[in-house]
Amino acid sequence: MLKLNAKQWVLIAVCFAVAAVVNYLIWLIAMGNPSEISAFYHVLNTLCLGSAFLVVADRFMKTQIYR
């Protein structure tokens, strides 16, 4: 298992927090009521968005989570 430092953990937390907000706003704008979609779909979509944000942010912040 990887040993992550504090900067890497903060980057991971921020990416997934931003992904949750972006997911909510996308469904709020697109559908008007995000609660019409199941929670399972929101979780999967947030995981995908968070992972994508993490890959891009890791590249720019040079935290080397993905070596």
Stockholm file with secondary structure:
# STOCKHOLM 1.0

chainA/1-67         MLKLNAKQWVLIAVCFAVAAVVNYLIWLIAMGNPSEISAFYHVLNTLCLGSAFLVVADRFMKTQIYR
#=GR chainA/1-67 SS CCCCCHHHHHHHHHHHHHHHHHHHHHHHHHHSCGGGSCHHHHHHHHHHHHHHHHHHHHHHHTCCSCC
#=GC SS_cons        CCCCCHHHHHHHHHHHHHHHHHHHHHHHHHHSCGGGSCHHHHHHHHHHHHHHHHHHHHHHHTCCSCC
//
